[in-house]
Amino acid sequence: MRAEGVFALGLWRTRPWRLLNRRFNRMIICVLAVVALAACAGVARKDAVPEDLTTQAVVPGMADVRYRSGIDQKEILREGIASFYREQAYLASRGHRGAMPPAVFLAISGGGDNGAFGAGLLNGWTVAGNRPEFKLVTGVSTGALIAPFAFLGPAYDDELKRFYTTVSPSDVAIRRWFLAAITSDALTDNAPLWKLVENAVDQALLDAIAVEYEKGRLLLVATVDLDARQSVLWNMTKIAASRDPKALDLFRSILIASAAIPVAFPPVMIDVEANAQEYQEMHVDGGTMSQVFVYPPSLRVGETSEKYHVVRERKLYVIRNARLDPEWASVDRRAMSIGERAISSLIHTQGIGDLYTIYLTSKRDGVDYNLAYIPPSFNAPHRENFDTEFMRALFRTGFDMAAKGYPWEKTPPGY
């Protein structure tokens, strides 16, 4: 019998219904009590770094492998200059004489399963026969997962293709119970993604990256220190070259952290030391602060190059794993639908803003700017996150465009 019929007939006053009502109330009270206790307990963590010690926090044994954006400018500049002289020495040992060859930068953005576009583009670029070796590779979120393989070159194209054309949602994360938003640190468990990264990123890959560091090449990945609300740039090449026993675990953790979308995926907790005390930082998706980056604009690379006599031609390629045209959608009049649409709009416009920042910085510093993004013509259905068929179609789009000679844009959209 429907509930309104029970009330209309007055049956709720009878003893069986009163007993049922009491049992229902007890069940609700028990559920609420469990939720309240779980919410109070939360997920345990070590103490966060106190605000006044934030800039002093270091990873034990690897004190100089990261830079806080907007703060550690001198350290970033020092590393950039040192990389130039390492490159110069390496080229000289190989018989190179005269002016330094062009320095080519590659910046790979976030975008979730849209990373299939960047993976396909890199594979197609290899087929085109004019893919350069990059002096600097940077990655954010899904771009961070691509970056190590893009850095090491065409020999790792198959690894990228495998990930972005065979992975399914269950290979990335497992949904937690419906109250996870209250009782846990994320709605899913990304243990499957950890397994994928552990299989792909092994000691041999780390050793290969370390060799490139000695040649003066750099690989940087961005995460966000959520406690301090600061973007952190990790020198992945220096971590690999450190030969520290913990380097492999840290390397993997940073890749996962850079792709740890808040709420959807758990944050990555990184143990640090400050003022001889142990603390823990909470790191999440680098896209929380920036969808793509090359280097902090405040470095003024053009002026600095002249000052230190390291003038050379520079080229930049930016892969934005997203469409730049506004995508129409009929939004349901529900809070979740409205909120999701609003957040995706913020991410979309933030990404375009990042492209403008990079463009203006490049123009000022004399760096040749080149931009790739998902074309408006791509319209494969996207049924869920990490939809295998969607990623295969997008991979093929990026591959075909690059294999024919990618039509790189010289300015951001609408400039």
Stockholm file with secondary structure:
# STOCKHOLM 1.0

chainA/1-415         MRAEGVFALGLWRTRPWRLLNRRFNRMIICVLAVVALAACAGVARKDAVPEDLTTQAVVPGMADVRYRSGIDQKEILREGIASFYREQAYLASRGHRGAMPPAVFLAISGGGDNGAFGAGLLNGWTVAGNRPEFKLVTGVSTGALIAPFAFLGPAYDDELKRFYTTVSPSDVAIRRWFLAAITSDALTDNAPLWKLVENAVDQALLDAIAVEYEKGRLLLVATVDLDARQSVLWNMTKIAASRDPKALDLFRSILIASAAIPVAFPPVMIDVEANAQEYQEMHVDGGTMSQVFVYPPSLRVGETSEKYHVVRERKLYVIRNARLDPEWASVDRRAMSIGERAISSLIHTQGIGDLYTIYLTSKRDGVDYNLAYIPPSFNAPHRENFDTEFMRALFRTGFDMAAKGYPWEKTPPGY
#=GR chainA/1-415 SS CCHHHHHHTTGGGSHHHHHHHHHHHHHHHHHHHHHHHHHHHCCCCCCCCCGGGGGGCBBTTBTTSEEETTTCHHHHHHHHHHHHHHHHHHHHHTTCCSSCCCEEEEEECCCGGGHHHHHHHHHHHHHHTCCCCCSEEEEETHHHHHHHHHHHCGGGHHHHHHHHHHCCGGGTCEECCTTHHHHSSCSEECHHHHHHHHHHSCHHHHHHHHHHHHTTCEEEEEEEETTTTEEEEEEHHHHHHTCCTTHHHHHHHHHHHHTCCTTTSCCEEEEEEETTEEEEEEEEEGGGTCSCCSSCGGGCHHHHHHHTTCCCCEEEEEEEEEECSCCCCCCCSSHHHHHHHHHHHHHHHHHHHHHHHHHHHHHHHTEEEEEEEECTTCCCCCCSTTCHHHHHHHHHHHHHHHHTTCCCBSSCTTC
#=GC SS_cons         CCHHHHHHTTGGGSHHHHHHHHHHHHHHHHHHHHHHHHHHHCCCCCCCCCGGGGGGCBBTTBTTSEEETTTCHHHHHHHHHHHHHHHHHHHHHTTCCSSCCCEEEEEECCCGGGHHHHHHHHHHHHHHTCCCCCSEEEEETHHHHHHHHHHHCGGGHHHHHHHHHHCCGGGTCEECCTTHHHHSSCSEECHHHHHHHHHHSCHHHHHHHHHHHHTTCEEEEEEEETTTTEEEEEEHHHHHHTCCTTHHHHHHHHHHHHTCCTTTSCCEEEEEEETTEEEEEEEEEGGGTCSCCSSCGGGCHHHHHHHTTCCCCEEEEEEEEEECSCCCCCCCSSHHHHHHHHHHHHHHHHHHHHHHHHHHHHHHHTEEEEEEEECTTCCCCCCSTTCHHHHHHHHHHHHHHHHTTCCCBSSCTTC
//
